[in-house]
Amino acid sequence: MKPIITLLLLLATVIPARSRSESRLVRHADGRATVMVDGSPYLIIGGETGNSKASCPADVEEVMDKAVAHGYNTVLIPVAWELIEPVKGQFDFSSVDTILASARRHGLKVVPLWFGAWKNSMSCYAPAWLKRDTKTYPRAMTSAGKPLEIASAFSPAVYEADAAAFKALLRHIADTDNDGTVIMLQIENEIGMLEDARDYSPLAQAEYDKGVPAELVNYLKKHKKSLHPSLLAKWRDAGMKTSGPWAEMLGDDIYTDEIFQAYAYALYVERLAQEARKIFPTMPLYVNAAMNSRGRVPGQYPSAGPLAHLKDIWHAGAPTVDILAPDLYDSGYVDWTAAYALPDNPLFIPEIRASRANPAQALYAVGEHGAVGLSPFAYNLRPGGEVAYQRQGNELLKSLSPLLFKTSADGCSRVATSGLYFDADSTTRTLTDGNLSIKASHYFTLPWDSRATDGSVWPATGGLILRLAPDDYIIAGTGIVLTFAPAQEGKVAAQGNEPVLGEDGFLLTGNGGAVGGKQSAASHPAKASRVKRIGLASVEEVEVGEDGSLRRIRTFNGDETHQGRHVRIGVDDFKVLRVRLYEY
């Protein structure tokens, strides 16, 4: 019996207590996608830590504590090559083990960010042994021959060293993360060339001189109808050639240089992605991009990253990568999200400036584009007084998950929703749902809060709209006001012929009750009566159960709905409202 007992004890030490349930990305017919974790749909309501937090155990514990305080369910945190391979071929995964252990204690999921050959274009997180040996691991160069602190993507030695560390990391995670704490992987970080649009090192130039690869040409021909307009225009302007030098086939400019470099980066990342797939067959993989904004040209911004106008080049070179993701730090949030939420690219925002606007931004991205998640950067530096507000918004978004997804034995699909996002420059949006017009506006378009008119900066606000059934809607968010009308009347309202309200909520005097003195439809009873009206049958604040059931908390009417005229949520509040309409 003793040998049998010994064998059983030995098996108990090598068999994990629980087999790993690997996450996966499910794509839907409408172009949206869903991350599945433990077999259930999962919204990444996360935060990204500061760049070097993983180097200190006390810092790791702090960022996990603060993630819980924010109401996050996921932490995006760097894994630095220099920490895990300080000596070539000798690996130390203590920093990774610290991250995973702390995340488990806090009930959080983790997205490791591989800071390998590149971080924000530069090779600053590569180990010193690679940095010093520029003969073996050559640098990218400018057209003037200046070496950069950027490892060349054209160097086989750079790739082999990077890939060896990346594979070792993934094998370690696979061997130790038995409960599936890691749910997604970022490959490199904000990859891109600086100072010039492309690498001019000898290895890079030799590749450039070969001309456009046949594989890329075949991709362009196959996907001609869906190519980004800027790429299609470049190709068309150069004569739609199907072979030849880069400058002849796509034009002789820095944007063609950028395309050449982008394809090289994509091919490099694809090889890493294929290695990841051998270890994690279904785990979602993404690459992130620093934006081409503020009027900059390639090389002034990190050229050739996974940018929206280069999405076809990246899809051609790196088909194994699931998502090209934007890091958003500039204005124009609605436009940036639209540029990345495409039929061939689900939306994920792994970095965004940490601000009061983050909950509204997340609600909009999920509602409008079915985003798989949003993650403010350096959330750990957010002032303590702002954390409670963030938690409110994050908890509200978490609570909506059972309503946002339909699950069945056949899988999971997303429910159709619309998003709302407002600031001082964009205050109103009108949506049409069949014969219904929904006008949504920033809360401060109402006259009742002194901050609307006293010179205060209008905070970003937003939310989402979900139809449960005809005339039955969920309205969730912060700082929004909605009115409902027949679609025909909504078109008139969109033209600006609307009543202007005073601070008491009733019509201003002396202007006929309309913008610019124009009379409203109410002054023509016969004309107005031809169209049926929409009223509020009931407005309830509700709580969403884990099974998607709705529990009424309170009913709003009277002053809270301006006597049945609108539905509103204040700028300091987060609410889920169930709105039932009727026609009269």
C-alpha positions in Angstrom: 0.0 0.0 0.0 2.8 2.4 0.8 4.0 2.7 -2.8 0.4 3.4 -4.0 0.0 6.1 -1.3 3.3 7.7 -2.3 2.2 7.7 -6.0 -1.1 9.4 -5.1 0.7 12.0 -3.1 3.1 12.6 -6.0 0.2 13.0 -8.5 -1.5 15.4 -6.1 1.6 17.7 -6.3 1.7 17.9 -10.1 -2.0 17.9 -11.0 -3.5 21.4 -10.5 -6.5 21.6 -8.2 -8.6 23.1 -11.0 -8.0 22.9 -14.7 -7.6 26.3 -16.4 -10.6 27.7 -18.2 -9.1 29.7 -21.0 -10.7 33.0 -22.1 -11.7 33.5 -25.7 -13.1 36.2 -28.0 -16.4 35.5 -29.7 -17.2 37.6 -32.8 -20.7 38.4 -33.7 -22.3 39.0 -37.1 -22.7 42.8 -36.5 -18.9 43.1 -36.1 -19.0 43.4 -32.3 -17.3 40.9 -30.1 -17.4 39.5 -26.6 -14.7 38.3 -24.3 -15.7 35.0 -22.6 -14.2 34.2 -19.2 -15.1 30.9 -17.5 -17.8 30.4 -20.1 -19.6 33.7 -19.4 -19.5 37.1 -21.2 -17.1 39.5 -19.5 -16.7 43.3 -19.8 -13.2 44.5 -19.0 -13.9 47.3 -16.6 -10.3 47.9 -15.8 -7.4 50.1 -15.1 -3.8 50.2 -16.4 -1.1 50.8 -13.8 1.9 53.1 -14.1 4.7 51.6 -16.3 7.1 50.5 -13.6 4.8 49.3 -10.8 5.5 45.6 -11.4 9.1 46.1 -10.3 8.2 46.6 -6.6 6.0 44.1 -4.6 4.7 46.9 -2.4 3.6 48.9 -5.5 1.8 45.8 -6.9 -0.2 45.4 -3.7 -1.0 49.2 -3.8 -2.3 49.1 -7.4 -4.4 46.1 -6.7 -5.9 47.8 -3.6 -6.7 50.9 -5.6 -8.2 48.8 -8.4 -10.7 47.3 -6.0 -11.4 50.8 -4.6 -12.3 51.9 -8.2 -14.6 49.0 -8.7 -12.5 47.5 -11.5 -12.6 43.8 -12.3 -9.3 43.8 -14.3 -5.8 45.2 -14.0 -3.6 45.8 -17.0 0.0 45.7 -15.8 3.4 45.6 -17.6 5.7 42.7 -17.6 9.2 44.0 -18.2 11.7 42.0 -20.2 14.6 43.4 -18.2 13.0 42.0 -15.0 12.3 38.5 -16.2 15.6 37.9 -18.1 18.3 40.1 -16.4 21.0 37.6 -17.6 20.6 36.1 -21.1 19.0 32.7 -20.8 18.3 33.0 -17.1 14.7 33.8 -16.2 13.3 35.2 -13.0 9.5 35.2 -12.8 9.2 36.5 -9.3 7.7 39.8 -10.5 5.0 37.9 -12.5 4.2 35.6 -9.5 3.8 38.6 -7.3 1.3 40.2 -9.8 -0.8 37.0 -10.1 -0.8 36.2 -6.4 -1.9 39.7 -5.5 -4.6 39.8 -8.2 -6.0 36.5 -6.9 -6.2 37.8 -3.3 -8.1 40.9 -4.6 -10.5 38.9 -6.8 -9.1 40.6 -10.0 -8.3 39.4 -13.5 -5.0 40.4 -15.2 -3.9 41.5 -18.7 -0.1 41.3 -18.9 1.4 43.9 -21.1 4.6 42.6 -22.8 7.2 45.3 -22.6 9.6 43.4 -24.7 11.6 44.8 -27.7 9.5 48.0 -27.7 7.6 50.3 -25.3 6.3 53.5 -26.7 8.5 52.9 -29.7 11.7 52.8 -27.6 13.6 49.7 -26.4 13.9 51.0 -22.9 12.5 47.9 -21.2 14.8 45.5 -23.0 17.6 44.0 -20.8 20.9 45.7 -20.5 22.7 42.8 -22.2 20.7 43.4 -25.4 21.0 47.2 -25.3 24.8 47.0 -25.0 25.4 44.5 -27.8 24.4 46.6 -30.8 26.4 44.4 -33.1 24.3 41.3 -32.4 21.1 43.3 -31.8 21.2 46.2 -34.2 19.3 49.5 -33.8 16.9 51.2 -36.2 18.5 54.1 -38.0 17.2 57.4 -39.5 17.8 58.3 -43.1 20.8 60.3 -42.0 22.3 57.2 -40.4 21.6 58.1 -36.8 21.2 55.0 -34.6 18.1 55.1 -32.4 17.3 53.5 -29.1 14.9 51.4 -31.0 15.8 47.7 -31.8 15.4 47.0 -35.5 12.4 44.9 -36.4 14.4 43.5 -39.3 17.0 41.8 -37.2 16.5 38.0 -36.8 18.6 38.2 -33.6 16.3 40.8 -32.0 13.3 38.7 -32.8 14.8 35.5 -31.5 15.8 37.1 -28.2 12.5 38.8 -27.7 10.5 35.6 -28.7 12.6 33.4 -26.3 11.7 35.6 -23.4 8.0 36.0 -24.5 7.6 32.2 -24.9 9.2 31.6 -21.5 6.8 34.1 -19.9 3.8 32.4 -21.5 4.9 28.9 -20.5 5.4 30.1 -16.9 1.9 31.6 -16.9 0.4 28.4 -18.3 2.2 26.3 -15.7 1.3 28.5 -12.7 -2.0 30.3 -13.5 -4.3 27.4 -12.9 -7.4 29.5 -12.1 -7.3 31.6 -15.2 -6.3 35.0 -13.6 -4.8 36.0 -17.0 -7.5 36.6 -19.5 -5.8 38.6 -22.3 -2.4 39.4 -23.7 -0.9 42.6 -25.1 2.1 42.0 -27.5 4.7 44.8 -27.2 3.5 48.4 -26.4 2.8 51.3 -28.7 5.1 49.9 -31.3 6.3 52.5 -33.8 9.2 54.4 -35.4 10.2 57.9 -34.3 12.3 60.7 -36.0 11.7 59.0 -39.4 8.7 57.2 -40.9 10.7 54.0 -41.4 13.9 52.2 -40.4 16.9 52.9 -42.7 19.3 50.5 -41.2 21.1 48.2 -43.7 18.8 45.2 -42.8 15.7 47.4 -43.3 17.0 48.9 -46.6 17.7 45.5 -48.0 14.1 44.5 -47.3 12.8 47.7 -48.8 14.7 47.2 -52.0 12.9 43.9 -52.6 9.7 45.8 -53.4 6.1 45.1 -52.2 5.7 41.4 -51.1 3.3 39.4 -53.1 1.5 38.3 -49.9 0.6 42.0 -49.2 -0.5 42.6 -52.8 -2.7 39.6 -52.7 -4.3 40.8 -49.5 -5.0 44.2 -51.0 -6.6 42.7 -54.1 -8.8 40.4 -52.0 -9.9 43.1 -49.6 -10.2 46.0 -52.1 -13.8 46.8 -51.2 -13.0 47.1 -47.4 -9.7 48.9 -47.5 -9.2 52.1 -45.5 -10.0 55.0 -47.8 -6.6 56.6 -47.5 -4.8 53.3 -48.4 -7.2 52.7 -51.4 -6.6 56.3 -52.6 -2.8 55.9 -52.4 -3.0 52.6 -54.4 -5.4 54.1 -56.9 -3.4 57.3 -57.4 -0.3 55.2 -58.2 -2.1 53.2 -60.9 -3.4 50.1 -58.9 -0.2 48.3 -59.8 0.1 44.7 -58.5 3.8 44.4 -58.2 6.9 46.6 -58.1 8.9 48.9 -55.7 7.1 50.4 -52.8 7.4 54.0 -54.2 6.0 53.0 -57.6 3.1 50.9 -56.3 1.9 53.2 -53.5 3.6 56.6 -54.1 6.9 58.1 -53.2 6.2 59.7 -49.8 6.6 59.2 -46.1 3.2 57.6 -45.9 4.4 54.8 -48.2 7.5 54.5 -45.9 5.1 54.2 -43.0 3.2 51.4 -44.8 6.5 49.5 -45.4 7.4 49.8 -41.8 4.0 48.8 -40.6 4.1 45.6 -42.6 7.4 44.8 -41.1 6.2 45.4 -37.5 3.0 43.4 -38.2 5.1 40.4 -39.5 7.2 40.6 -36.4 4.2 40.7 -34.1 2.5 37.9 -36.0 5.3 35.5 -35.2 5.0 36.3 -31.5 1.2 35.9 -31.8 1.6 32.5 -33.3 3.9 31.5 -30.4 1.2 32.6 -28.0 -1.4 30.6 -29.8 0.7 27.4 -29.3 0.5 27.9 -25.5 -2.9 29.7 -25.3 -5.0 28.5 -28.2 -8.0 30.9 -27.6 -6.8 33.7 -25.4 -7.5 37.2 -26.9 -4.4 38.9 -28.3 -4.1 42.6 -29.0 -1.6 45.4 -29.9 -2.0 49.0 -28.9 -1.3 52.2 -30.8 -0.2 55.7 -29.9 -2.4 58.1 -32.0 -1.5 60.0 -35.1 -3.0 63.3 -33.8 -2.3 67.0 -33.4 -1.3 67.5 -37.0 1.9 65.4 -36.8 3.3 63.3 -39.6 4.9 59.8 -39.4 8.0 59.9 -37.3 6.6 62.8 -35.3 4.0 60.4 -34.0 5.1 56.7 -33.6 5.0 55.8 -37.3 3.7 52.4 -38.5 1.9 51.3 -35.3 -1.5 49.6 -35.4 -3.2 52.8 -36.4 -6.7 53.0 -38.0 -5.4 54.1 -41.4 -3.0 51.2 -41.3 -5.5 48.5 -40.2 -5.3 46.6 -43.5 -1.5 46.4 -43.4 -1.7 45.1 -39.9 -4.4 42.6 -40.7 -2.5 41.4 -43.7 0.8 41.0 -41.7 -0.6 39.9 -38.3 -3.9 37.9 -38.9 -3.5 36.1 -35.6 -3.9 39.3 -33.6 -7.5 39.8 -32.5 -7.7 43.5 -31.9 -5.9 46.7 -32.9 -6.5 49.0 -30.0 -6.2 52.8 -29.6 -4.6 54.6 -26.6 -6.7 57.8 -26.3 -5.2 60.9 -24.7 -6.6 63.6 -27.1 -9.9 65.2 -27.7 -12.4 63.8 -30.2 -13.3 60.7 -28.2 -16.4 59.9 -30.3 -14.4 60.1 -33.6 -11.5 58.0 -32.3 -13.8 55.2 -31.1 -15.6 55.2 -34.5 -12.3 54.9 -36.3 -11.4 51.7 -34.5 -14.9 50.1 -34.0 -15.0 48.5 -37.4 -16.5 45.3 -38.9 -13.0 43.8 -39.0 -11.8 45.2 -35.7 -13.7 45.0 -32.3 -13.2 48.0 -30.1 -11.0 47.8 -27.0 -9.5 50.9 -25.3 -6.6 49.6 -23.2 -5.4 53.1 -22.3 -7.2 56.4 -21.9 -6.4 59.5 -19.9 -7.6 59.0 -16.3 -10.3 61.6 -15.7 -13.8 62.2 -14.4 -15.1 61.3 -17.8 -14.0 57.7 -17.7 -17.3 56.1 -16.6 -19.2 58.1 -19.2 -16.6 57.1 -21.8 -17.0 53.4 -20.9 -20.8 53.5 -21.0 -20.6 55.1 -24.5 -18.1 52.7 -25.9 -20.0 49.7 -24.7 -23.4 51.1 -25.7 -22.5 52.5 -29.1 -19.8 50.1 -30.3 -20.1 47.0 -28.1 -16.6 47.6 -26.8 -15.0 44.7 -24.9 -13.7 47.1 -22.4 -12.0 50.4 -21.4 -9.0 51.0 -19.1 -7.8 54.4 -17.8 -4.1 54.7 -17.6 -2.2 55.3 -14.3 -5.5 55.1 -12.3 -3.3 54.6 -9.2 -2.4 58.3 -9.4 -6.0 59.5 -9.4 -6.8 61.9 -6.4 -8.6 60.0 -3.7 -11.6 62.3 -3.7 -12.4 61.2 -7.3 -12.3 57.5 -6.6 -15.8 57.1 -5.2 -17.4 58.7 -8.3 -15.4 56.3 -10.5 -16.6 53.3 -8.5 -20.2 54.4 -8.8 -19.9 54.4 -12.6 -18.0 51.1 -12.8 -20.4 49.3 -10.5 -23.3 50.6 -12.6 -21.7 49.3 -15.8 -21.0 45.9 -14.2 -24.6 45.6 -13.1 -25.8 46.1 -16.7 -23.9 43.0 -18.0 -26.8 40.6 -17.7 -28.9 42.9 -19.9 -26.1 43.4 -22.5 -25.6 39.8 -23.5 -27.9 36.9 -24.5 -26.5 33.5 -23.7 -27.7 30.2 -24.8 -26.4 26.7 -25.4 -25.2 27.9 -28.8 -23.1 30.7 -27.3 -23.3 34.4 -26.6 -24.5 37.4 -28.5 -24.7 41.1 -27.7 -28.0 43.0 -27.3 -28.4 46.0 -29.6 -27.7 49.3 -27.7 -26.9 52.9 -28.4 -24.4 55.1 -26.6 -24.5 58.7 -25.4 -21.5 61.0 -24.8 -21.6 64.7 -24.2 -19.4 67.6 -23.3 -19.4 71.4 -23.7 -18.7 71.1 -27.4 -21.2 68.3 -28.2 -24.4 68.6 -26.1 -27.2 66.8 -28.0 -27.8 63.7 -30.0 -31.1 62.5 -31.7 -31.6 58.8 -32.2 -34.4 57.1 -34.2 -35.8 53.8 -33.2 -38.5 52.8 -35.7 -41.2 55.5 -35.5 -39.7 56.9 -32.2 -37.4 59.8 -32.0 -35.2 60.0 -28.8 -33.5 63.3 -28.2 -30.7 63.0 -25.6 -28.8 65.9 -24.2 -26.2 67.0 -21.6 -28.0 67.6 -18.3 -26.7 71.2 -18.3 -28.9 72.0 -21.3 -31.6 72.2 -18.6 -31.6 75.6 -16.9 -32.0 74.4 -13.3 -28.4 73.8 -12.2 -26.4 77.0 -11.7 -23.3 75.2 -13.0 -24.9 75.2 -16.4 -24.6 79.0 -16.8 -22.2 80.3 -14.2 -19.1 79.6 -16.3 -18.3 76.2 -14.8 -16.7 73.7 -17.2 -19.4 71.2 -18.3 -18.2 67.8 -17.3 -18.3 64.9 -19.8 -21.5 62.9 -19.3 -23.0 59.9 -21.0 -24.7 56.6 -20.9 -26.4 53.9 -23.0 -29.9 53.1 -24.2 -31.3 49.5 -24.4 -34.7 48.6 -25.7 -36.3 45.8 -23.7 -39.5 45.7 -25.9 -41.5 48.2 -27.9 -42.1 51.3 -25.7 -39.9 49.8 -23.0 -36.4 51.1 -22.5 -33.4 51.0 -20.1 -31.6 54.3 -19.8 -28.4 54.2 -17.8 -25.7 56.7 -17.1 -24.9 60.1 -15.7 -25.7 63.7 -16.6 -28.2 63.1 -19.3 -31.7 64.2 -20.2 -34.0 62.5 -22.7 -37.3 63.3 -24.4 -39.4 61.1 -26.7 -41.4 62.0 -29.7 -42.8 60.5 -32.9 -40.0 60.3 -35.5 -41.7 63.0 -37.7 -41.7 65.5 -34.8 -38.2 64.6 -33.9 -37.0 65.8 -37.3 -38.6 69.1 -36.7 -37.0 69.4 -33.3 -33.6 68.6 -34.7 -33.9 71.7 -36.9 -34.0 73.9 -33.8 -37.7 74.8 -33.6 -37.9 73.9 -30.0 -39.2 75.7 -26.9 -36.6 77.6 -24.8 -37.1 77.1 -21.1 -36.4 79.5 -18.3 -34.9 78.7 -14.9 -38.3 77.6 -13.6 -38.6 75.0 -16.4 -41.3 76.8 -18.3 -41.2 78.9 -21.4 -39.1 82.1 -21.5 -41.2 85.2 -22.1 -40.9 87.5 -25.0 -39.8 85.1 -27.7 -42.9 83.3 -28.6 -41.7 80.2 -26.8 -39.2 79.2 -29.5 -35.7 79.7 -30.7 -35.1 83.0 -32.5 -38.8 84.0 -32.0 -40.0 81.2 -34.3 -43.4 79.8 -33.2 -43.5 76.3 -32.0 -45.9 73.6 -33.2 -47.8 74.2 -30.0 -49.1 77.5 -31.4 -50.7 75.6 -34.3 -53.0 73.1 -32.6 -54.6 71.8 -35.8 -51.1 71.1 -37.3 -49.8 69.5 -34.1 -52.8 67.3 -33.7 -52.1 65.4 -36.9 -49.2 63.6 -35.2 -49.7 61.2 -32.3 -47.7 62.1 -29.2 -45.5 60.1 -26.9 -45.9 60.2 -23.2 -44.1 58.7 -20.2 -46.3 55.8 -18.8 -43.8 55.2 -16.0 -40.2 56.0 -15.0 -38.6 53.7 -12.4 -35.1 53.6 -11.0 -34.2 49.9 -11.1 -31.6 47.4 -9.9 -30.4 44.7 -12.3 -30.2 41.2 -10.8 -27.5 38.7 -11.8 -30.1 36.9 -13.9 -31.1 40.1 -15.7 -34.3 40.6 -13.7 -35.2 44.2 -12.7 -36.1 45.2 -9.2 -37.9 48.6 -8.7 -36.1 50.9 -6.3 -38.3 54.0 -6.7 -40.7 55.6 -9.1 -40.1 59.0 -10.5 -42.7 61.5 -11.6 -43.7 65.1 -11.0 -40.7 67.3 -10.6 -38.3 64.4 -11.3 -39.7 64.1 -14.8 -40.7 67.8 -15.3 -44.3 66.7 -15.0 -43.9 63.9 -17.6 -41.9 66.0 -20.1 -38.5 64.2 -19.9 -36.3 61.6 -18.2 -33.1 62.8 -16.5 -30.1 61.7 -14.5 -28.0 64.4 -12.7 -24.3 65.0 -13.4 -23.4 63.8 -9.9 -25.5 60.6 -10.1 -25.4 57.2 -11.8 -28.7 55.5 -12.3 -30.4 52.8 -14.2 -33.9 53.8 -15.3 -36.7 51.8 -16.8 -38.8 54.0 -19.0 -42.2 52.8 -20.4 -43.8 54.9 -23.1 -47.3 55.3 -24.4 -49.0 57.0 -27.4 -51.8 59.5 -27.2 
